[in-house]
Amino acid sequence: MYQEGKVRIPSGCAVTGMISRTGQRFSGEAMIRSIATMHDRSNGLGGGFAGYGIYPHYAECYAFHIFYDDPKAKRKCEEFLNRHFEMADLSKIPTRKHPNIVNEPMIWRYFLVPLKVKLDASQLDEKEFVVRCVTKINVEIQGAYVFSCGKNMGVFKAVGFPEDVGEFYRLEDYKGYCWTSHGRYPTNTPGWWGGAHPFAILDYSVVHNGEISSYDANRRYIEMFGYKCTLQTDTEVIAYIFDYLNRCCGLSMEEVAKVIAAPFWSTIAQKSDVDREEAAFLRKRFGSLLITGPFSIMVGFENGLMALNDRLKLRSMVVGEKGDMVCIASEECALREIYSDFDRIYHPKGGEAVIIRVDHREGGE
């Protein structure tokens, strides 16, 4: 017989997110409190946050957050950056000493704009140029890892419980219109700084609870398009799938959701003619990017946030709405830590995408 507090039954990882539909910026402190309520879903081997709108003074620059193992890696990486980008600013990412965060690497950030001569010579668009530069650093410069490279956003992650990671990075000093966070409970991959969530490429950031049984098929397919999965965890591939489908292929976020959590063929057969044709096309065209296995994910993107369960809803997810704010978490207790009362609370169905987009014209900063 199960006795509460006597037997630990892990549900595997915690995710929580918060976004203002009108673009109001708020500090990361609420996210730290929210994720802390799900402490027992983590085991101290990884925690992290992503904030959007946190760098308004450098909004047109790509904000590179980079881990370095040693000064040699930093020197080689900065030489590469100076050859390919104009550097508007650089600094250590501010942190505070924390007894539960140890063995930290060198953590730096750079605000960058691609050099026009390099961009023109590459014959690539700007975002593809940035993606290829990030891939080259992460694959070829030993001891350097770019873990965030979007505009006006940033990822903050480490080995530790998420509430300790938030305090370590002083997230109460940042304000953003959207935040996500993650507490990690790795079951078959190592716990290390680069393997903590969120995983990010450009403006896409992913936090994930679950396990991707289709990882090898997903990875083999996505690596045909230049991506490299090097971080020893299945979640990394989700970020690349979103970048490929949304940015490269031009699919809407709603269509991306229909690819990665595609309906069963029996469900597709019951749809109207138009919906059935669309669903069948996406399932056939991008069948190798169907994600199978239990998952709940949150994906931050420019001016938006998506939450999505696997089509069988094998992981928990709850959504709360209050005024212009939308909060999403693995458990309702994490929402109640942010607001004691909500206008509406609901549980999305399996495969049902919750997509919130920001309209900054409605009063955001």
Steps between C-alpha positions, in 0.01 A plus 500: 500500500632843404568733792553864418848611591622141547536390138634722225328460164676736258289650223807617317595866467304820560413773252339835555449811286339841510421754229328837473271530198560878495877483536522626857843419639538339843794364695610139511434482875148359454640220285746402772218474755281305260756236402610462864159357593581200277837438665441124531461465124871582466809332640752782486663399171368791296290814512452796273298795376439691179393865499366703206521879479783511755750696286303800366814715463653241266177381339649492148807300602534125532569428868747212520521329841807278508651247743880466493702222660822703504663824377637327190148415382388856571789646300434276198128568508543877526741493207228325298234748614716798407553359151126460437317759711507858612504491880278763664583387854634208702515412868484220750142402572432628855469223759509470877675236703262224597584201721304260279650611166856376460760432232366779283671565166591846376167660400508791254259688276553693178269733307577444133406613151626300199775677307352611169800387297484151653122480465511607135780256422307213660197557272283401797223689671591645837337235719649210308840668524463519879386136528800380299740705710353361822522144365862550400592627848320219681639226277854622430618714794567263788394640835263764359123462486254763378185421696293803396516717188166677446407868483374674814485168687727278698536156657641449850575142607723292725535178696284541808141531612319765294427737789871501585589560134263801490661648809849428364426698182324784691190474284313743722714769330356422153161592355336323206157456344535120494684249718536123504677280752598137550597268781680193371473136601722321245434129466734388222727797421773671705450805716738776387479874440446475126240229541270706721185647344401727327657407168506788256581599144438857388176614669367148560543351848365165620429353842379141507363245743506146369698277271526493122489139384528622139823688570727305265259535206447870576874562538602319180245698301577844642877454468455471122437876507820601678398474864725310741369334816799501734357566848425144615128549555192434287343843560760681289346368180163664576653849477648418160170354378321824583768709332491284188122477464410857598796703370633291214181335370265788581245295694288685755536402863157337477624289208821411684290364785309284251832354383666417832176383669325382185154346544458128456390397150169387648449851636597661170241288319225654711587861416327722245632488144718812533639410843557140393698607195723733702562249779577219255741719301694605812511145632636364171735788416665520843440152636858469627443797732205347683606489866389186681518419867363682805562875498381840600696787352504876504658688213583868526531693177507865395185660644344171596480181702374152409406216735439151366441147633558177314187378326422251780564759774739281694643800687309756703449863400261767631431852373375798700382837365470821700445827318763526229724243671520132403680256729581137414650231721529130567289538814228740613690576822766675291233727351350577841841617615478777238132592547263372768201542269464467123231600256530156344696178555493210254691192390581486126419177321768274360644650181310828557738793458459803726655794315513849649623793295594843630357823362736769626266769367255427783714666760825309550820683583 
